[in-house]
Amino acid sequence: MSESTIISYGRRKTATARCYIKQGKGRIFLNDIPLDIYPNEVVRLKVAEPLLLAGDKIRSTLDCWIYTSGGGMMGQAEAARMSLARALIEYTNSEDLKRIYKAYDRTMLSGDPRSTESEKWMRYSARRWRQKAYR
């Protein structure tokens, strides 16, 4: 295991996340708020998934700082989860951990290419056209 700080990135839709990992006491911060007291429980569980799959030995020896921006609440959570999983793999250099993440959910390591379709001119949304009344 390395001694230096590892930086990794994750993206989901328009949300981006940066994760900084270094050796420490097992503290995890999401946007400078400790993950244990983060207000939204669904986000808290989504971000903690890579740590739970990694095990107690890795979790108790690392400090993680995750910063998110853009997108919505769950997009940011998925981006944070991806950046944390990538950082843990880079920190441990473990092929077993990579295999565990891929078997559990492939989007932990590789992004989801889907994004919203852009709005077209003279329309209300991406595909909706103006309604016509013929009679």
N, CA, C and O atoms as CSV, one atom per row, in Angstrom:
chain,resi,resn,atom,element,x,y,z
A,1,MET,N,N,0.834,-1.187,0.000
A,1,MET,CA,C,0.000,0.000,0.000
A,1,MET,C,C,0.876,1.246,0.000
A,1,MET,O,O,1.959,1.270,0.586
A,2,SER,N,N,0.386,2.262,-0.662
A,2,SER,CA,C,1.186,3.470,-0.824
A,2,SER,C,C,0.956,4.449,0.312
A,2,SER,O,O,-0.053,4.365,1.013
A,3,GLU,N,N,1.880,5.371,0.497
A,3,GLU,CA,C,1.819,6.364,1.565
A,3,GLU,C,C,1.278,7.697,1.092
A,3,GLU,O,O,0.858,8.509,1.916
A,4,SER,N,N,1.273,7.949,-0.202
A,4,SER,CA,C,0.915,9.264,-0.720
A,4,SER,C,C,-0.600,9.414,-0.872
A,4,SER,O,O,-1.362,8.473,-0.652
A,5,THR,N,N,-1.005,10.609,-1.250
A,5,THR,CA,C,-2.415,10.893,-1.486
A,5,THR,C,C,-2.801,10.458,-2.894
A,5,THR,O,O,-2.078,10.713,-3.858
A,6,ILE,N,N,-3.942,9.803,-2.995
A,6,ILE,CA,C,-4.457,9.350,-4.291
A,6,ILE,C,C,-5.670,10.200,-4.632
A,6,ILE,O,O,-6.542,10.415,-3.791
A,7,ILE,N,N,-5.722,10.681,-5.867
A,7,ILE,CA,C,-6.840,11.491,-6.339
A,7,ILE,C,C,-7.503,10.746,-7.487
A,7,ILE,O,O,-6.832,10.275,-8.405
A,8,SER,N,N,-8.840,10.644,-7.426
A,8,SER,CA,C,-9.565,10.011,-8.526
A,8,SER,C,C,-10.853,10.781,-8.793
A,8,SER,O,O,-11.323,11.557,-7.960
A,9,TYR,N,N,-11.409,10.544,-9.978
A,9,TYR,CA,C,-12.584,11.280,-10.421
A,9,TYR,C,C,-13.686,10.311,-10.811
A,9,TYR,O,O,-13.428,9.176,-11.214
A,10,GLY,N,N,-14.922,10.784,-10.683
A,10,GLY,CA,C,-16.074,10.019,-11.137
A,10,GLY,C,C,-17.106,10.977,-11.704
A,10,GLY,O,O,-17.247,12.101,-11.222
A,11,ARG,N,N,-17.827,10.535,-12.724
A,11,ARG,CA,C,-18.850,11.382,-13.343
A,11,ARG,C,C,-20.119,10.582,-13.556
A,11,ARG,O,O,-20.075,9.394,-13.876
A,12,ARG,N,N,-21.261,11.253,-13.372
A,12,ARG,CA,C,-22.569,10.660,-13.644
A,12,ARG,C,C,-23.483,11.780,-14.116
A,12,ARG,O,O,-23.707,12.746,-13.386
A,13,LYS,N,N,-24.014,11.659,-15.334
A,13,LYS,CA,C,-24.804,12.708,-15.966
A,13,LYS,C,C,-23.999,14.009,-15.950
A,13,LYS,O,O,-22.943,14.073,-16.579
A,14,THR,N,N,-24.464,15.041,-15.253
A,14,THR,CA,C,-23.697,16.288,-15.200
A,14,THR,C,C,-22.983,16.456,-13.872
A,14,THR,O,O,-22.381,17.502,-13.632
A,15,ALA,N,N,-23.032,15.465,-13.008
A,15,ALA,CA,C,-22.372,15.538,-11.705
A,15,ALA,C,C,-20.946,15.014,-11.805
A,15,ALA,O,O,-20.681,14.037,-12.505
A,16,THR,N,N,-20.035,15.669,-11.103
A,16,THR,CA,C,-18.654,15.210,-11.034
A,16,THR,C,C,-18.235,15.103,-9.573
A,16,THR,O,O,-18.754,15.818,-8.716
A,17,ALA,N,N,-17.297,14.210,-9.297
A,17,ALA,CA,C,-16.809,14.018,-7.935
A,17,ALA,C,C,-15.309,13.788,-7.963
A,17,ALA,O,O,-14.787,13.098,-8.838
A,18,ARG,N,N,-14.618,14.385,-6.981
A,18,ARG,CA,C,-13.193,14.158,-6.779
A,18,ARG,C,C,-13.016,13.474,-5.429
A,18,ARG,O,O,-13.653,13.858,-4.448
A,19,CYS,N,N,-12.160,12.471,-5.379
A,19,CYS,CA,C,-11.923,11.751,-4.133
A,19,CYS,C,C,-10.430,11.787,-3.811
A,19,CYS,O,O,-9.592,11.445,-4.646
A,20,TYR,N,N,-10.117,12.205,-2.598
A,20,TYR,CA,C,-8.746,12.232,-2.102
A,20,TYR,C,C,-8.638,11.193,-0.991
A,20,TYR,O,O,-9.401,11.219,-0.025
A,21,ILE,N,N,-7.680,10.277,-1.140
A,21,ILE,CA,C,-7.485,9.221,-0.141
A,21,ILE,C,C,-6.050,9.260,0.343
A,21,ILE,O,O,-5.113,9.382,-0.447
A,22,LYS,N,N,-5.891,9.154,1.657
A,22,LYS,CA,C,-4.557,8.964,2.226
A,22,LYS,C,C,-4.681,8.149,3.505
A,22,LYS,O,O,-5.782,7.938,4.014
A,23,GLN,N,N,-3.572,7.703,4.007
A,23,GLN,CA,C,-3.577,6.875,5.205
A,23,GLN,C,C,-4.037,7.704,6.397
A,23,GLN,O,O,-3.635,8.856,6.557
A,24,GLY,N,N,-4.888,7.102,7.237
A,24,GLY,CA,C,-5.433,7.845,8.364
A,24,GLY,C,C,-6.151,6.961,9.356
A,24,GLY,O,O,-5.727,5.840,9.635
A,25,LYS,N,N,-7.268,7.493,9.896
A,25,LYS,CA,C,-7.982,6.823,10.980
A,25,LYS,C,C,-9.344,6.276,10.579
A,25,LYS,O,O,-10.096,5.829,11.445
A,26,GLY,N,N,-9.680,6.298,9.307
A,26,GLY,CA,C,-10.964,5.770,8.873
A,26,GLY,C,C,-12.057,6.810,8.777
A,26,GLY,O,O,-13.237,6.473,8.868
A,27,ARG,N,N,-11.691,8.069,8.593
A,27,ARG,CA,C,-12.690,9.137,8.479
A,27,ARG,C,C,-13.061,9.347,7.010
A,27,ARG,O,O,-12.206,9.302,6.126
A,28,ILE,N,N,-14.364,9.580,6.768
A,28,ILE,CA,C,-14.847,9.834,5.415
A,28,ILE,C,C,-15.669,11.110,5.440
A,28,ILE,O,O,-16.574,11.262,6.260
A,29,PHE,N,N,-15.346,12.029,4.531
A,29,PHE,CA,C,-16.063,13.304,4.443
A,29,PHE,C,C,-16.637,13.449,3.051
A,29,PHE,O,O,-15.962,13.167,2.061
A,30,LEU,N,N,-17.894,13.891,2.974
A,30,LEU,CA,C,-18.552,14.187,1.708
A,30,LEU,C,C,-18.885,15.670,1.723
A,30,LEU,O,O,-19.746,16.109,2.485
A,31,ASN,N,N,-18.212,16.434,0.889
A,31,ASN,CA,C,-18.346,17.899,0.859
A,31,ASN,C,C,-18.104,18.502,2.243
A,31,ASN,O,O,-18.862,19.358,2.698
A,32,ASP,N,N,-17.048,18.050,2.901
A,32,ASP,CA,C,-16.612,18.505,4.223
A,32,ASP,C,C,-17.602,18.197,5.344
A,32,ASP,O,O,-17.503,18.786,6.420
A,33,ILE,N,N,-18.545,17.295,5.122
A,33,ILE,CA,C,-19.463,16.821,6.162
A,33,ILE,C,C,-19.112,15.360,6.425
A,33,ILE,O,O,-19.023,14.580,5.478
A,34,PRO,N,N,-18.909,14.963,7.692
A,34,PRO,CA,C,-18.628,13.547,7.962
A,34,PRO,C,C,-19.760,12.662,7.448
A,34,PRO,O,O,-20.935,12.973,7.641
A,35,LEU,N,N,-19.404,11.567,6.800
A,35,LEU,CA,C,-20.403,10.702,6.188
A,35,LEU,C,C,-21.357,10.116,7.224
A,35,LEU,O,O,-22.509,9.827,6.900
A,36,ASP,N,N,-20.902,9.935,8.461
A,36,ASP,CA,C,-21.752,9.375,9.513
A,36,ASP,C,C,-22.946,10.263,9.823
A,36,ASP,O,O,-24.006,9.758,10.193
A,37,ILE,N,N,-22.796,11.583,9.680
A,37,ILE,CA,C,-23.896,12.492,10.022
A,37,ILE,C,C,-24.473,13.174,8.781
A,37,ILE,O,O,-25.169,14.182,8.901
A,38,TYR,N,N,-24.192,12.636,7.592
A,38,TYR,CA,C,-24.734,13.229,6.365
A,38,TYR,C,C,-26.249,13.116,6.401
A,38,TYR,O,O,-26.769,12.047,6.723
A,39,PRO,N,N,-26.986,14.198,6.077
A,39,PRO,CA,C,-28.430,14.212,6.304
A,39,PRO,C,C,-29.239,13.191,5.504
A,39,PRO,O,O,-30.221,12.661,6.025
A,40,ASN,N,N,-28.867,12.899,4.270
A,40,ASN,CA,C,-29.663,11.995,3.442
A,40,ASN,C,C,-29.131,10.569,3.564
A,40,ASN,O,O,-27.982,10.294,3.219
A,41,GLU,N,N,-29.974,9.668,4.056
A,41,GLU,CA,C,-29.525,8.307,4.326
A,41,GLU,C,C,-29.257,7.514,3.044
A,41,GLU,O,O,-28.328,6.707,2.999
A,42,VAL,N,N,-30.060,7.739,2.010
A,42,VAL,CA,C,-29.871,7.012,0.750
A,42,VAL,C,C,-28.517,7.371,0.135
A,42,VAL,O,O,-27.801,6.496,-0.352
A,43,VAL,N,N,-28.170,8.657,0.159
A,43,VAL,CA,C,-26.873,9.106,-0.349
A,43,VAL,C,C,-25.747,8.512,0.489
A,43,VAL,O,O,-24.731,8.065,-0.044
A,44,ARG,N,N,-25.938,8.514,1.798
A,44,ARG,CA,C,-24.920,7.975,2.714
A,44,ARG,C,C,-24.634,6.505,2.405
A,44,ARG,O,O,-23.472,6.103,2.345
A,45,LEU,N,N,-25.673,5.709,2.210
A,45,LEU,CA,C,-25.486,4.288,1.927
A,45,LEU,C,C,-24.879,4.064,0.545
A,45,LEU,O,O,-24.057,3.165,0.365
A,46,LYS,N,N,-25.282,4.881,-0.434
A,46,LYS,CA,C,-24.763,4.746,-1.800
A,46,LYS,C,C,-23.264,5.030,-1.834
A,46,LYS,O,O,-22.510,4.314,-2.493
A,47,VAL,N,N,-22.828,6.076,-1.122
A,47,VAL,CA,C,-21.410,6.442,-1.120
A,47,VAL,C,C,-20.585,5.427,-0.331
A,47,VAL,O,O,-19.421,5.193,-0.657
A,48,ALA,N,N,-21.174,4.823,0.703
A,48,ALA,CA,C,-20.424,3.897,1.558
A,48,ALA,C,C,-20.286,2.494,0.975
A,48,ALA,O,O,-19.538,1.682,1.520
A,49,GLU,N,N,-20.989,2.183,-0.124
A,49,GLU,CA,C,-20.937,0.829,-0.702
A,49,GLU,C,C,-19.528,0.335,-1.015
A,49,GLU,O,O,-19.199,-0.794,-0.650
A,50,PRO,N,N,-18.678,1.130,-1.678
A,50,PRO,CA,C,-17.328,0.614,-1.964
A,50,PRO,C,C,-16.529,0.283,-0.706
A,50,PRO,O,O,-15.746,-0.667,-0.699
A,51,LEU,N,N,-16.724,1.062,0.359
A,51,LEU,CA,C,-16.006,0.798,1.609
A,51,LEU,C,C,-16.514,-0.473,2.279
A,51,LEU,O,O,-15.727,-1.240,2.833
A,52,LEU,N,N,-17.822,-0.700,2.233
A,52,LEU,CA,C,-18.378,-1.907,2.841
A,52,LEU,C,C,-17.908,-3.159,2.108
A,52,LEU,O,O,-17.633,-4.184,2.733
A,53,LEU,N,N,-17.817,-3.074,0.780
A,53,LEU,CA,C,-17.339,-4.220,0.007
A,53,LEU,C,C,-15.839,-4.443,0.187
A,53,LEU,O,O,-15.367,-5.574,0.071
A,54,ALA,N,N,-15.086,-3.381,0.469
A,54,ALA,CA,C,-13.636,-3.502,0.622
A,54,ALA,C,C,-13.260,-4.211,1.915
A,54,ALA,O,O,-12.261,-4.929,1.954
A,55,GLY,N,N,-14.040,-4.023,2.971
A,55,GLY,CA,C,-13.752,-4.695,4.238
A,55,GLY,C,C,-13.237,-3.741,5.302
A,55,GLY,O,O,-12.852,-2.607,5.017
A,56,ASP,N,N,-13.241,-4.232,6.547
A,56,ASP,CA,C,-12.859,-3.409,7.702
A,56,ASP,C,C,-11.386,-3.036,7.709
A,56,ASP,O,O,-11.026,-1.946,8.155
A,57,LYS,N,N,-10.528,-3.927,7.222
A,57,LYS,CA,C,-9.090,-3.667,7.276
A,57,LYS,C,C,-8.713,-2.432,6.468
A,57,LYS,O,O,-7.939,-1.593,6.929
A,58,ILE,N,N,-9.257,-2.325,5.270
A,58,ILE,CA,C,-8.965,-1.169,4.415
A,58,ILE,C,C,-9.683,0.066,4.940
A,58,ILE,O,O,-9.114,1.156,4.973
A,59,ARG,N,N,-10.948,-0.111,5.354
A,59,ARG,CA,C,-11.769,1.021,5.786
A,59,ARG,C,C,-11.195,1.738,7.011
A,59,ARG,O,O,-11.287,2.962,7.104
A,60,SER,N,N,-10.614,1.004,7.936
A,60,SER,CA,C,-10.152,1.621,9.181
A,60,SER,C,C,-8.788,2.301,9.054
A,60,SER,O,O,-8.351,2.976,9.986
A,61,THR,N,N,-8.112,2.135,7.922
A,61,THR,CA,C,-6.781,2.721,7.785
A,61,THR,C,C,-6.722,3.887,6.804
A,61,THR,O,O,-5.636,4.382,6.503
A,62,LEU,N,N,-7.885,4.337,6.297
A,62,LEU,CA,C,-7.900,5.385,5.271
A,62,LEU,C,C,-8.718,6.587,5.706
A,62,LEU,O,O,-9.697,6.455,6.441
A,63,ASP,N,N,-8.307,7.759,5.247
A,63,ASP,CA,C,-9.110,8.970,5.338
A,63,ASP,C,C,-9.500,9.373,3.930
A,63,ASP,O,O,-8.651,9.426,3.041
A,64,CYS,N,N,-10.789,9.660,3.718
A,64,CYS,CA,C,-11.299,9.996,2.394
A,64,CYS,C,C,-12.011,11.338,2.430
A,64,CYS,O,O,-12.816,11.602,3.323
A,65,TRP,N,N,-11.709,12.179,1.457
A,65,TRP,CA,C,-12.425,13.435,1.267
A,65,TRP,C,C,-13.002,13.408,-0.132
A,65,TRP,O,O,-12.269,13.273,-1.111
A,66,ILE,N,N,-14.328,13.538,-0.228
A,66,ILE,CA,C,-15.010,13.510,-1.519
A,66,ILE,C,C,-15.711,14.841,-1.711
A,66,ILE,O,O,-16.448,15.299,-0.838
A,67,TYR,N,N,-15.474,15.465,-2.869
A,67,TYR,CA,C,-16.104,16.741,-3.197
A,67,TYR,C,C,-16.900,16.572,-4.490
A,67,TYR,O,O,-16.371,16.096,-5.494
A,68,THR,N,N,-18.179,16.966,-4.457
A,68,THR,CA,C,-19.042,16.810,-5.611
A,68,THR,C,C,-19.531,18.166,-6.095
A,68,THR,O,O,-19.588,19.130,-5.331
A,69,SER,N,N,-19.884,18.227,-7.378
A,69,SER,CA,C,-20.454,19.446,-7.934
A,69,SER,C,C,-21.310,19.083,-9.134
A,69,SER,O,O,-21.093,18.054,-9.773
A,70,GLY,N,N,-22.286,19.936,-9.439
A,70,GLY,CA,C,-23.146,19.745,-10.603
A,70,GLY,C,C,-24.165,18.654,-10.399
A,70,GLY,O,O,-24.054,17.847,-9.476
A,71,GLY,N,N,-25.159,18.633,-11.264
A,71,GLY,CA,C,-26.149,17.573,-11.241
A,71,GLY,C,C,-27.060,17.624,-10.038
A,71,GLY,O,O,-27.140,18.634,-9.339
A,72,GLY,N,N,-27.744,16.523,-9.807
A,72,GLY,CA,C,-28.662,16.407,-8.678
A,72,GLY,C,C,-28.053,15.603,-7.550
A,72,GLY,O,O,-26.882,15.225,-7.583
A,73,MET,N,N,-28.884,15.352,-6.549
A,73,MET,CA,C,-28.417,14.688,-5.343
A,73,MET,C,C,-27.953,13.256,-5.628
A,73,MET,O,O,-26.869,12.869,-5.191
A,74,MET,N,N,-28.751,12.463,-6.351
A,74,MET,CA,C,-28.372,11.080,-6.600
A,74,MET,C,C,-27.283,10.966,-7.671
A,74,MET,O,O,-26.476,10.037,-7.631
A,75,GLY,N,N,-27.252,11.894,-8.619
A,75,GLY,CA,C,-26.160,11.905,-9.584
A,75,GLY,C,C,-24.828,12.146,-8.897
A,75,GLY,O,O,-23.821,11.519,-9.225
A,76,GLN,N,N,-24.837,13.072,-7.931
A,76,GLN,CA,C,-23.623,13.332,-7.162
A,76,GLN,C,C,-23.239,12.123,-6.321
A,76,GLN,O,O,-22.054,11.821,-6.179
A,77,ALA,N,N,-24.223,11.428,-5.764
A,77,ALA,CA,C,-23.940,10.236,-4.950
A,77,ALA,C,C,-23.298,9.141,-5.796
A,77,ALA,O,O,-22.344,8.494,-5.362
A,78,GLU,N,N,-23.823,8.935,-7.008
A,78,GLU,CA,C,-23.248,7.908,-7.888
A,78,GLU,C,C,-21.842,8.294,-8.352
A,78,GLU,O,O,-20.969,7.435,-8.472
A,79,ALA,N,N,-21.626,9.580,-8.611
A,79,ALA,CA,C,-20.291,10.033,-9.006
A,79,ALA,C,C,-19.311,9.869,-7.850
A,79,ALA,O,O,-18.166,9.469,-8.061
A,80,ALA,N,N,-19.751,10.175,-6.633
A,80,ALA,CA,C,-18.886,10.016,-5.454
A,80,ALA,C,C,-18.546,8.552,-5.222
A,80,ALA,O,O,-17.414,8.213,-4.877
A,81,ARG,N,N,-19.528,7.694,-5.414
A,81,ARG,CA,C,-19.307,6.254,-5.251
A,81,ARG,C,C,-18.281,5.739,-6.259
A,81,ARG,O,O,-17.412,4.937,-5.918
A,82,MET,N,N,-18.391,6.207,-7.497
A,82,MET,CA,C,-17.459,5.780,-8.537
A,82,MET,C,C,-16.046,6.272,-8.236
A,82,MET,O,O,-15.085,5.514,-8.367
A,83,SER,N,N,-15.917,7.535,-7.834
A,83,SER,CA,C,-14.581,8.065,-7.556
A,83,SER,C,C,-13.944,7.364,-6.359
A,83,SER,O,O,-12.738,7.120,-6.356
A,84,LEU,N,N,-14.741,7.040,-5.344
A,84,LEU,CA,C,-14.219,6.340,-4.170
A,84,LEU,C,C,-13.766,4.928,-4.525
A,84,LEU,O,O,-12.710,4.484,-4.074
A,85,ALA,N,N,-14.556,4.220,-5.328
A,85,ALA,CA,C,-14.181,2.858,-5.731
A,85,ALA,C,C,-12.900,2.859,-6.561
A,85,ALA,O,O,-12.024,2.014,-6.372
A,86,ARG,N,N,-12.800,3.819,-7.483
A,86,ARG,CA,C,-11.577,3.908,-8.296
A,86,ARG,C,C,-10.366,4.243,-7.440
A,86,ARG,O,O,-9.279,3.710,-7.667
A,87,ALA,N,N,-10.544,5.126,-6.454
A,87,ALA,CA,C,-9.427,5.494,-5.579
A,87,ALA,C,C,-8.990,4.308,-4.722
A,87,ALA,O,O,-7.793,4.106,-4.514
A,88,LEU,N,N,-9.938,3.527,-4.225
A,88,LEU,CA,C,-9.583,2.360,-3.405
A,88,LEU,C,C,-8.809,1.329,-4.215
A,88,LEU,O,O,-7.867,0.722,-3.707
A,89,ILE,N,N,-9.197,1.127,-5.464
A,89,ILE,CA,C,-8.477,0.177,-6.309
A,89,ILE,C,C,-7.067,0.680,-6.590
A,89,ILE,O,O,-6.110,-0.094,-6.573
A,90,GLU,N,N,-6.944,1.976,-6.847
A,90,GLU,CA,C,-5.616,2.538,-7.107
A,90,GLU,C,C,-4.745,2.497,-5.854
A,90,GLU,O,O,-3.535,2.287,-5.947
A,91,TYR,N,N,-5.349,2.694,-4.692
A,91,TYR,CA,C,-4.602,2.692,-3.428
A,91,TYR,C,C,-4.109,1.291,-3.081
A,91,TYR,O,O,-2.960,1.120,-2.673
A,92,THR,N,N,-4.973,0.291,-3.241
A,92,THR,CA,C,-4.605,-1.067,-2.836
A,92,THR,C,C,-3.907,-1.868,-3.919
A,92,THR,O,O,-3.238,-2.854,-3.610
A,93,ASN,N,N,-4.043,-1.469,-5.202
A,93,ASN,CA,C,-3.510,-2.233,-6.338
A,93,ASN,C,C,-3.991,-3.678,-6.297
A,93,ASN,O,O,-3.227,-4.598,-6.589
A,94,SER,N,N,-5.257,-3.878,-5.936
A,94,SER,CA,C,-5.805,-5.214,-5.757
A,94,SER,C,C,-6.720,-5.595,-6.923
A,94,SER,O,O,-7.706,-4.913,-7.202
A,95,GLU,N,N,-6.380,-6.686,-7.592
A,95,GLU,CA,C,-7.236,-7.205,-8.653
A,95,GLU,C,C,-8.482,-7.876,-8.064
A,95,GLU,O,O,-9.540,-7.894,-8.694
A,96,ASP,N,N,-8.349,-8.426,-6.850
A,96,ASP,CA,C,-9.503,-9.048,-6.192
A,96,ASP,C,C,-10.587,-8.011,-5.909
A,96,ASP,O,O,-11.770,-8.269,-6.134
A,97,LEU,N,N,-10.191,-6.850,-5.420
A,97,LEU,CA,C,-11.141,-5.777,-5.131
A,97,LEU,C,C,-11.822,-5.301,-6.407
A,97,LEU,O,O,-13.019,-5.013,-6.413
A,98,LYS,N,N,-11.057,-5.220,-7.477
A,98,LYS,CA,C,-11.615,-4.820,-8.767
A,98,LYS,C,C,-12.651,-5.833,-9.246
A,98,LYS,O,O,-13.702,-5.459,-9.765
A,99,ARG,N,N,-12.348,-7.117,-9.068
A,99,ARG,CA,C,-13.279,-8.170,-9.442
A,99,ARG,C,C,-14.553,-8.117,-8.599
A,99,ARG,O,O,-15.651,-8.327,-9.114
A,100,ILE,N,N,-14.404,-7.838,-7.307
A,100,ILE,CA,C,-15.561,-7.736,-6.407
A,100,ILE,C,C,-16.473,-6.599,-6.851
A,100,ILE,O,O,-17.692,-6.763,-6.906
A,101,TYR,N,N,-15.892,-5.459,-7.166
A,101,TYR,CA,C,-16.688,-4.299,-7.591
A,101,TYR,C,C,-17.396,-4.570,-8.918
A,101,TYR,O,O,-18.559,-4.203,-9.087
A,102,LYS,N,N,-16.705,-5.207,-9.853
A,102,LYS,CA,C,-17.324,-5.502,-11.150
A,102,LYS,C,C,-18.466,-6.495,-11.008
A,102,LYS,O,O,-19.487,-6.366,-11.683
A,103,ALA,N,N,-18.302,-7.487,-10.132
A,103,ALA,CA,C,-19.356,-8.474,-9.926
A,103,ALA,C,C,-20.559,-7.848,-9.225
A,103,ALA,O,O,-21.700,-8.201,-9.524
A,104,TYR,N,N,-20.319,-6.931,-8.304
A,104,TYR,CA,C,-21.408,-6.296,-7.556
A,104,TYR,C,C,-22.184,-5.321,-8.429
A,104,TYR,O,O,-23.404,-5.425,-8.556
A,105,ASP,N,N,-21.470,-4.372,-9.029
A,105,ASP,CA,C,-22.106,-3.383,-9.893
A,105,ASP,C,C,-21.030,-2.765,-10.779
A,105,ASP,O,O,-20.100,-2.125,-10.289
A,106,ARG,N,N,-21.168,-2.963,-12.083
A,106,ARG,CA,C,-20.132,-2.514,-13.013
A,106,ARG,C,C,-19.987,-0.999,-13.048
A,106,ARG,O,O,-18.913,-0.490,-13.371
A,107,THR,N,N,-21.063,-0.262,-12.715
A,107,THR,CA,C,-20.996,1.200,-12.770
A,107,THR,C,C,-20.148,1.794,-11.652
A,107,THR,O,O,-19.944,3.008,-11.619
A,108,MET,N,N,-19.653,0.968,-10.736
A,108,MET,CA,C,-18.721,1.479,-9.730
A,108,MET,C,C,-17.395,1.882,-10.359
A,108,MET,O,O,-16.720,2.790,-9.875
A,109,LEU,N,N,-17.025,1.205,-11.437
A,109,LEU,CA,C,-15.732,1.472,-12.056
A,109,LEU,C,C,-15.855,2.152,-13.410
A,109,LEU,O,O,-15.055,3.028,-13.741
A,110,SER,N,N,-16.848,1.756,-14.191
A,110,SER,CA,C,-17.009,2.358,-15.508
A,110,SER,C,C,-18.277,3.190,-15.510
A,110,SER,O,O,-19.292,2.790,-14.941
A,111,GLY,N,N,-18.218,4.331,-16.142
A,111,GLY,CA,C,-19.337,5.255,-16.124
A,111,GLY,C,C,-20.508,4.791,-16.963
A,111,GLY,O,O,-20.382,3.883,-17.785
A,112,ASP,N,N,-21.636,5.417,-16.748
A,112,ASP,CA,C,-22.851,5.167,-17.504
A,112,ASP,C,C,-22.923,6.215,-18.608
A,112,ASP,O,O,-23.004,7.403,-18.300
A,113,PRO,N,N,-22.896,5.830,-19.869
A,113,PRO,CA,C,-22.816,6.817,-20.953
A,113,PRO,C,C,-24.112,7.589,-21.190
A,113,PRO,O,O,-24.111,8.571,-21.932
A,114,ARG,N,N,-25.223,7.163,-20.571
A,114,ARG,CA,C,-26.489,7.835,-20.823
A,114,ARG,C,C,-26.490,9.253,-20.257
A,114,ARG,O,O,-25.993,9.497,-19.157
A,115,SER,N,N,-27.051,10.171,-21.016
A,115,SER,CA,C,-27.233,11.538,-20.533
A,115,SER,C,C,-28.490,12.092,-21.178
A,115,SER,O,O,-29.044,11.476,-22.088
A,116,THR,N,N,-28.942,13.243,-20.717
A,116,THR,CA,C,-30.190,13.790,-21.227
A,116,THR,C,C,-29.998,14.324,-22.638
A,116,THR,O,O,-28.936,14.841,-22.985
A,117,GLU,N,N,-31.042,14.190,-23.443
A,117,GLU,CA,C,-31.005,14.688,-24.813
A,117,GLU,C,C,-31.218,16.197,-24.789
A,117,GLU,O,O,-32.024,16.697,-24.005
A,118,SER,N,N,-30.511,16.913,-25.631
A,118,SER,CA,C,-30.620,18.372,-25.620
A,118,SER,C,C,-31.915,18.827,-26.266
A,118,SER,O,O,-32.474,18.150,-27.129
A,119,GLU,N,N,-32.379,19.984,-25.832
A,119,GLU,CA,C,-33.635,20.532,-26.343
A,119,GLU,C,C,-33.419,21.114,-27.732
A,119,GLU,O,O,-32.403,21.757,-27.994
A,120,LYS,N,N,-34.395,20.881,-28.631
A,120,LYS,CA,C,-34.290,21.364,-30.013
A,120,LYS,C,C,-34.994,22.716,-30.160
A,120,LYS,O,O,-35.795,23.093,-29.304
A,121,TRP,N,N,-34.706,23.428,-31.212
A,121,TRP,CA,C,-35.316,24.735,-31.421
A,121,TRP,C,C,-36.788,24.578,-31.805
A,121,TRP,O,O,-37.172,23.594,-32.436
A,122,MET,N,N,-37.595,25.548,-31.422
A,122,MET,CA,C,-39.045,25.585,-31.655
A,122,MET,C,C,-39.782,24.429,-30.982
A,122,MET,O,O,-40.862,24.048,-31.433
A,123,ARG,N,N,-39.228,23.872,-29.927
A,123,ARG,CA,C,-39.887,22.782,-29.209
A,123,ARG,C,C,-39.891,23.096,-27.725
A,123,ARG,O,O,-39.132,23.941,-27.251
A,124,TYR,N,N,-40.759,22.400,-26.996
A,124,TYR,CA,C,-40.851,22.598,-25.553
A,124,TYR,C,C,-39.861,21.719,-24.796
A,124,TYR,O,O,-39.453,22.053,-23.684
A,125,SER,N,N,-39.481,20.614,-25.390
A,125,SER,CA,C,-38.521,19.712,-24.756
A,125,SER,C,C,-37.707,19.049,-25.865
A,125,SER,O,O,-37.709,19.540,-26.994
A,126,ALA,N,N,-37.030,17.978,-25.582
A,126,ALA,CA,C,-36.158,17.352,-26.579
A,126,ALA,C,C,-36.945,16.790,-27.760
A,126,ALA,O,O,-36.478,16.876,-28.896
A,127,ARG,N,N,-38.124,16.220,-27.524
A,127,ARG,CA,C,-38.871,15.568,-28.596
A,127,ARG,C,C,-40.277,16.108,-28.800
A,127,ARG,O,O,-40.874,15.891,-29.854
A,128,ARG,N,N,-40.812,16.804,-27.815
A,128,ARG,CA,C,-42.191,17.264,-27.908
A,128,ARG,C,C,-42.331,18.422,-28.883
A,128,ARG,O,O,-41.565,19.384,-28.838
A,129,TRP,N,N,-43.317,18.316,-29.762
A,129,TRP,CA,C,-43.589,19.350,-30.745
A,129,TRP,C,C,-44.851,20.090,-30.335
A,129,TRP,O,O,-45.598,19.623,-29.475
A,130,ARG,N,N,-45.088,21.243,-30.947
A,130,ARG,CA,C,-46.266,22.025,-30.641
A,130,ARG,C,C,-47.531,21.278,-31.038
A,130,ARG,O,O,-47.589,20.663,-32.103
A,131,GLN,N,N,-48.551,21.335,-30.172
A,131,GLN,CA,C,-49.807,20.644,-30.445
A,131,GLN,C,C,-50.616,21.401,-31.493
A,131,GLN,O,O,-50.653,22.632,-31.486
A,132,LYS,N,N,-51.266,20.658,-32.398
A,132,LYS,CA,C,-52.058,21.283,-33.445
A,132,LYS,C,C,-53.525,20.914,-33.281
A,132,LYS,O,O,-53.847,19.796,-32.878
A,133,ALA,N,N,-54.394,21.829,-33.586
A,133,ALA,CA,C,-55.822,21.553,-33.598
A,133,ALA,C,C,-56.304,21.718,-35.027
A,133,ALA,O,O,-56.268,22.832,-35.551
A,134,TYR,N,N,-56.753,20.652,-35.678
A,134,TYR,CA,C,-57.108,20.695,-37.097
A,134,TYR,C,C,-58.537,21.170,-37.319
A,134,TYR,O,O,-58.801,21.828,-38.326
A,135,ARG,N,N,-59.463,20.866,-36.426
A,135,ARG,CA,C,-60.877,21.177,-36.668
A,135,ARG,C,C,-61.369,22.256,-35.763
A,135,ARG,O,O,-62.538,22.637,-35.836
